Structures are given as C-alpha cells and as structure tokens.
Amino acid sequence: MDFKFFTQVFVTLLVIMDPLGNVPIFLSLTKDVAPKAQRLLALQAVLVAGAVIASFALFGQEILSYLGISIPALQGSGGLLLLLVSLKFLTGDSEKH
C-alpha cells in the first residue's frame, strides 16, 4: 500500500472521528459508570464506529445503488441539511428544553 494514500486515509478518518472532541462528550455520558466499564464502552464504541466506516468504505456504493440513490443526490441532500443547520444557528431558532 502506498504510504501517501495511507496517510491521507488516516488523517481523513482522524478528522471525521475527532477523538479529542469526543472525549468530553464520552466522559459526560459515562460519568456515573465505573472506570472498567468506561474502558469497555470506549472499546465497544471504537469497534462499532470502525465497523460502520469499514462497511461503508467497502459496500457504500452497492448500498446506495440498491436504494436507488446517486452520488449527486446524496451530495445535494447533504448540502441542504448543512444549509438548514447553519440557518438555525444563524437565526438562533433553537428548541428550549
């Protein structure tokens, strides 16, 4: 395998998964859990996330074609979702809990 390709894939996955940004979220969700159970939950989360990413990397095109979704349609819908989220942030329209 090409070292440059491996580095690009590694950096891309690192940015997507954002491990440092997810640590506070994980700790707040598992604050009442024993440390040993926290480690097991962290391992389980990493394995599941890795399996999902690997599955879509290997079979994503087949899944999309089975569902009848083209890449441009997926890109367009993703762009619309980003637009809606950014408009909510700009307008301050958030649900009060």
N, C-alpha and C positions, 0 to 999 in steps of 0.2 A: 504494500500500500504506500502511496505517495505521502511523504511527511507533510508537505504543504496542505494537501487535502485533509489529512488527519487533524492538523492544527486548525484549519478553517471549521471543520465539523465540531471540534472540541470547543472552540471559542463561541460558536453559534449556540451550541447547547448550553454552555455556561451562561450566556446572556439570557437565553429563553428561560432557563430554570431559576436563575437568580438565587443561588443558595444563601448568600449573605442577607438578602432582603427577606427571605422566608424564615430565617431563624427567629426573629421576634414574634412572628405570627404563630409559628410552631410552639414556641415556649408559652405564649399566652393561652393557646388552646389546650396545652398539656400541663398547666401549672399545678393541677391537683393530682397528677399521676406520678407514681414512683419513678425514680431515675432509671431503673432497669426497664420498666415498661416504656419509658420515653425512648430509650435506645431501640427497643424492639419496634415501636411505632415509627421512628425515624427510618429504620432499615426497611420496614414494610412500605413506607411512602416512597422511598427511593426506588425500590424494586418495582412497584406498580407504575410509577412515572416512567421509569426506564423501559418497562414492557410496553406501555402505551406508545411512547415515542418510537421504539423499535418497530412495533406493529404498523404504525402509520408510515414509517420510513420504508418498510418493505412492501406493504399491501395498500397504501393510501390511494394510489391511482386506481387499483381494482375496486376498492370500496366506493370511490367517487363515481366510477363508471357504472357500477352496479346500481347506485342510487340515481343515476342519470344527471349528475352534477358536473359541469365543465369547470376547468380551472378559471376562466374569466368570470363565470358566475360566482364562484367561491370568492374570488378577489373582490368583485363588486359588492357582494353581501358583507364581506369583512370590512370594506371601506365604509359602507353605510352604517354598520354597527359602531365603528370608531367615530363617525360623524355624530351619531346620536349620543354617545357617551360624552364626547367633547362638548356638545351643545348643552348637555345637562350640567357639566362643570362650569361652563361659561355663564349660564343663566342662574346658577345656584338653585336650580329646581331639584331639591332632594327630599326624599321622604323622611319625615320626622318619626323617630321610634319612641 
